[in-house]
Amino acid sequence: MDRFVDAEGHKFVGGSVTLVIDRMAESSRLPFISHVLRYTGQPLGAGNCALYNVYQASFAVATDFCDGRKRPRIEDWKTYHSAFADSWEALDALKESLEKDAATGNYTHLVVAMMGWRTSQEEAIRNFNSIIRSIHLAAGGEFRPLFVGITWMGRWEDRWLDPLAEFLSYAPIAELADMLGLTWVGALSEEIVLPLSGKLDTTFVTHSFGSRTAATAVCIGPAIRRNPALPRQPLAGSVDRLIGFEAAFSLQRFEKDRLFFFYEDVHFANQCNHARMIVLTSSVHDLASKSIVWADFAGNYRYYRSYCEANPKPKVACASVDEHGNLQNEYDKGKKLLFLDATRLIAFKAPGTDGGAHSDIFRPETGRLIWNLMAKRAPGTAPPASAVDEASR
């Protein structure tokens, strides 16, 4: 059984898997799943193993495979050209592992996390640990997570060109974030997360462009199919909540089915019927979202004020969060979309990061906000089957 370690060094039950999405040559920019790794939370990575890993050779592997079976099977790396197609096998391996874990009854929640632009894999994993630990501290023992962290290649290396680099790289990064939602993250949502949502309370915890990817994945789903000749079947299941901290997309996606200027040509039809609750935050201290003046990002505080104060929308509830992560203000809890003024919570510049307080989402107070949202069941939500069974015992 996998374990996490909290701030005091106490271990608590949790299963952790990281799915990594890379890209092929820049000429194609085709995303593929490069590896799926299982973490046990032990010192020096003891017990960690791979469910799937393209980083291997015929004579050696970078990480031992969990069951001794190499996935994908690479006999001759020089002639290996099927990383995209083989990514379906990566999802199969992940699905098999998560279904076994969920069937044990040891877990209370399924959490899927994805960070944003410029987050290296090493940094993303540190962030995942901080998020889960913070939720655990707030939950007081009621949180035993089955966790999936998604990392992706979205880093811009030419730091000395800022802010020109940000301007030039916005379009390809925004396009890539949507592409991931329409490909492998969408397939993950459709084939793994939605089916498991009937067994475990399910939450996406995402940040910045990771929120854009997750929303596209859940609200639209994958454009790729295992067998395009087969008709697409209606999907069952809905995630309980999709939380997007300082989200790098516009709420116009929920409202318009037409091109909005040049950057929001994506529409979430049917009010995103595979998410029961969507929570987005904004902060006046977020300078990264503020610098994108041509796009009305949810994380941009000017957009929050125009959306919630100057021209409030009937389908969206607007509220605020205090510095302790507690929800304030009276708001309509029956509305699916909750837009939060998190200025008092997201207020500090994290060391080693840019964008003002854009990345201030890893402190215990943020974990308290996440747990407060988890504890408040989403509109129209019935408890997962596992929760009903536990309550009846």
ZISULUR-V453474 format. One record per backbone hydrogen bond with DSSP energy under -1.0 kcal/mol. NH is the residue of the N-H (numbers start at 1). CO is the residue of the C=O. Records with the same first field share a line. If there is no record, write none. Layout:
NH: CO + CO
This chain:
3: 40
4: 12
6: 10
9: 6
12: 4
14: 2
15: 145
17: 147
18: 37
19: 149
20: 35
21: 151
22: 32
24: 30
28: 25
29: 25
32: 22
34: 20
36: 52
37: 18
38: 49
39: 16
45: 42
46: 43
48: 45
49: 38
50: 64
51: 36
52: 36
53: 71
54: 34
56: 54
57: 60
62: 55
66: 50
79: 76
80: 77
86: 82
87: 84
88: 85
90: 86
91: 87
92: 88
93: 89
94: 90
95: 91
96: 92
97: 93
98: 94
99: 95
100: 96
101: 97
102: 98
103: 99
104: 101
105: 102
108: 144
109: 144
110: 201
111: 146
112: 203
113: 148
114: 205
118: 154
119: 116
124: 120
125: 121
126: 122
127: 123
128: 124
129: 125
130: 126
131: 127
132: 128
133: 129
134: 130
135: 131
136: 132
137: 133
138: 134
139: 135
140: 136
146: 109
147: 15
148: 111
149: 17
150: 113
151: 19
153: 21
154: 152
159: 157
161: 158
162: 159
164: 161
167: 163
168: 164
169: 165
170: 166
173: 169
174: 170
175: 171
176: 172
177: 173
178: 174
179: 175
180: 176
181: 177
182: 178
185: 180
186: 180
187: 183
188: 184
189: 185
190: 186
191: 187
192: 188
193: 188
194: 189
196: 192
197: 193
199: 196
200: 196
201: 108
203: 110
204: 241
205: 112
206: 243
207: 114
208: 245
210: 207
212: 208
213: 209
214: 210
215: 211
216: 212
217: 213
218: 214
219: 215
220: 216
221: 216
223: 182
230: 227
239: 274
240: 202
241: 202
242: 277
243: 204
244: 279
245: 206
248: 208
253: 250
254: 251
255: 252
256: 252
263: 260
264: 260
268: 253
269: 267
272: 269
275: 272
276: 239
278: 336
279: 242
280: 338
281: 244
282: 340
283: 299
286: 283
287: 285 + 355
288: 355
290: 286
291: 287
293: 291
295: 292
297: 295
298: 249
299: 247
300: 297
304: 300
305: 301
306: 302
307: 303
308: 304
309: 305
310: 305
311: 306
316: 313
317: 337
319: 339
321: 341
322: 326
325: 322
328: 320
335: 332
338: 278
339: 317
340: 280
341: 319
342: 282
346: 342
347: 345
353: 350
357: 285
358: 355
360: 357
361: 359
366: 363
367: 363
368: 364
369: 365
370: 366
371: 367
372: 368
373: 369
374: 370
375: 371
376: 372
381: 378
385: 198
388: 384
389: 385
390: 386
391: 387
392: 388
